[in-house]
Amino acid sequence: MTEKTSNRIKIDFEAWPEIKHMSEQLKKGREKVGMTQGQVAEAIGTAQTYIASVENGFGNPSAQLLAQLARLYKIAPGSLFPKTIVKMSPLIVKRNIKEVSSKPHKQ
């Protein structure tokens, strides 16, 4: 669910707790390194308003932006996501590998 606010759509944090976690982690990371949103924006070549929108649940950051922010904040990219998602990933990978390896090979 989303909420429209002044021509912007805010992500419903109750419906998407993973996005809330990511937004909170990004803000904490920025504050931990003592940077303003403006300084972050300048360092990675984007607008301060975009950094603010991502931290407040309005933005939809790319994987590239998340990697840049994690590097800038000196945090592991995986820390941006809830542990339930990070823990689940290897299981999905193992299942997919099993499915692929159990299929007969065509010659």
Buried (B, 14 or more C-beta within 10 A) or exposed (E): EEEEEEEEEBBBBEEBEBBBBBBBBBBEBBEEEEBEBEBBBBEBEBEBEBBBBBBEBBBEBEEEBBEBBBEBBEBEEEBBBBEEEEEEEEEEEEEEEEEEEEEEEEE
